[in-house]
Amino acid sequence: MRPAFKLLSASMLLLCGCRYGHHAASNSRKDVDAIKAQYAEWTRAFEARDLNGVMAIYAPDVVAFDIVPPLQFVGADDYRKDYASFFAQFKGPLKISNPTIHVDQAGDVAFAFGLERLRGTMNDGTPVDMWLRFTDGWKRSNGRWVVAHEHVSVPVDLATGKARLDLTP
């Protein structure tokens, strides 16, 4: 990372922290554990295709950038339709794993990121085994952590314009 970028990044974090009044110690073990517990519940719900359980982690006004069109989903109702459509494309069990989830939290906001492995079989018999990248912006709302923004992506080969679904960590 270039030194100028490091300085800019550090400055932005400091300004954001001052702007929102987050003077509490960051990375409270209790809050980080609560967020990671939400991911564990989400994983259980995802594998069970429990749409209500999956959606339980999202704020009503969530904005999500997923790997499928459109460019964005605005609101939990919109994102719920995306999940329902996704689940309908698969037969049999779905497996998802997040081997490492990084969480940084300060006050009432947190962000988390990691790699996620998705495995399953599509309705036409095509096997799926791919790695995704995710970043979530969390906020504390009424004493509970919820995802306010989610970004899920896959790498793209710029020369071909094709997604690279064959990459592994």
C-alpha positions in Angstrom: 0.0 0.0 0.0 1.4 3.4 -0.9 2.2 5.7 2.1 -0.1 8.4 0.7 -3.0 6.0 0.6 -2.2 4.8 4.1 -2.3 8.4 5.4 -5.5 9.1 3.6 -7.1 5.9 4.9 -6.1 6.6 8.5 -7.3 10.2 8.1 -10.7 9.1 6.8 -11.1 6.6 9.7 -10.2 9.3 12.2 -12.6 11.8 10.7 -15.4 9.3 10.5 -14.9 8.3 14.1 -15.0 11.9 15.2 -17.9 12.7 13.0 -20.1 10.0 14.4 -18.9 10.4 18.0 -17.5 6.8 18.3 -15.2 7.4 21.2 -15.9 4.0 22.8 -13.2 1.4 22.6 -13.3 -0.5 19.4 -13.8 -4.2 18.9 -15.8 -4.9 22.1 -15.5 -8.7 22.4 -19.2 -8.8 23.3 -20.2 -6.9 20.2 -17.9 -8.8 17.8 -19.1 -12.1 19.3 -22.8 -11.0 18.8 -22.1 -10.2 15.2 -20.3 -13.5 14.6 -23.2 -15.3 16.3 -25.5 -13.6 13.8 -23.4 -15.0 10.9 -23.7 -18.5 12.5 -27.5 -18.2 12.6 -27.6 -16.8 9.0 -25.5 -19.8 7.9 -27.9 -22.3 9.6 -30.9 -20.5 8.1 -29.3 -20.3 4.6 -28.5 -24.1 4.5 -32.1 -24.8 5.7 -33.5 -22.4 3.1 -35.3 -20.6 5.9 -36.0 -17.3 4.3 -37.2 -15.6 7.5 -34.1 -16.7 9.3 -31.8 -15.5 6.5 -33.5 -12.1 6.4 -33.3 -11.7 10.2 -29.9 -10.2 10.1 -30.8 -7.4 7.7 -32.1 -3.9 8.5 -35.4 -3.0 6.9 -33.6 -0.3 4.8 -30.7 -2.5 3.8 -29.0 -1.7 0.5 -27.3 -4.8 -1.1 -25.0 -5.3 -4.1 -25.3 -9.0 -4.9 -23.6 -11.1 -7.7 -26.8 -11.2 -9.7 -28.7 -8.3 -11.4 -29.9 -5.7 -10.8 -27.0 -3.4 -9.6 -28.6 -3.0 -6.2 -31.4 -4.2 -4.0 -33.0 -1.5 -1.9 -34.9 -2.6 1.2 -35.3 -5.9 2.9 -38.4 -6.8 0.8 -36.4 -6.4 -2.4 -33.5 -8.4 -1.0 -35.9 -11.1 0.2 -37.1 -11.6 -3.4 -33.4 -12.1 -4.5 -32.9 -14.8 -1.9 -36.2 -16.5 -2.8 -35.2 -16.6 -6.4 -31.7 -17.9 -5.5 -33.0 -20.7 -3.4 -35.5 -21.7 -6.2 -32.6 -22.3 -8.6 -31.2 -25.2 -6.5 -32.2 -28.7 -5.7 -30.9 -30.7 -2.8 -28.7 -29.4 0.0 -27.0 -26.1 -0.1 -23.7 -25.7 1.9 -22.1 -22.4 2.7 -19.1 -21.8 4.8 -17.3 -18.6 6.0 -13.9 -19.9 7.2 -12.7 -16.5 8.4 -14.9 -13.5 9.2 -13.1 -10.4 10.1 -15.1 -7.9 12.2 -14.1 -4.4 13.2 -16.5 -2.5 15.5 -16.6 0.8 17.2 -19.6 2.1 19.0 -22.8 1.4 17.1 -21.2 0.6 13.7 -19.1 -2.3 12.5 -17.9 -3.8 9.2 -17.2 -7.4 8.5 -15.6 -9.1 5.5 -14.4 -12.5 4.4 -14.5 -15.2 1.8 -17.5 -17.5 1.5 -17.7 -20.9 -0.2 -21.0 -21.9 -1.8 -21.8 -25.5 -2.8 -24.9 -27.1 -4.2 -26.6 -28.5 -7.3 -28.7 -26.4 -9.6 -32.1 -27.6 -10.8 -30.6 -28.7 -14.1 -28.0 -30.9 -12.3 -25.1 -28.4 -12.7 -22.8 -28.6 -9.6 -21.8 -25.3 -8.0 -18.7 -25.0 -5.9 -17.4 -21.4 -5.8 -15.9 -18.8 -3.6 -17.4 -15.4 -3.1 -16.2 -12.2 -1.4 -18.5 -10.3 1.0 -18.4 -7.1 3.0 -21.1 -6.1 5.4 -21.8 -2.8 7.1 -23.5 -3.4 10.4 -25.3 -0.9 12.7 -26.8 -1.3 16.1 -30.5 -0.6 15.9 -32.7 -0.9 19.0 -30.0 -2.7 20.8 -29.5 -5.3 18.1 -26.9 -5.6 15.3 -28.3 -5.6 11.8 -26.7 -5.4 8.3 -27.3 -2.0 6.7 -25.2 -2.7 3.6 -24.0 -5.9 2.0 -21.7 -6.3 -1.0 -21.2 -9.8 -2.5 -18.9 -10.2 -5.5 -16.7 -12.5 -7.5 -13.5 -11.6 -9.3 -13.8 -10.8 -13.0 -11.2 -11.4 -15.8 -11.1 -7.9 -17.4 -9.7 -9.3 -20.7 -12.7 -11.6 -21.2 -15.4 -9.8 -19.1 -16.2 -13.2 -17.5 -16.6 -14.0 -13.9 -13.8 -16.1 -12.4 -15.7 -18.8 -10.4 -12.8 -21.2 -10.4 -10.6 -19.4 -7.9 -9.9 -20.7 -4.5 -8.1 -19.2 -1.5 
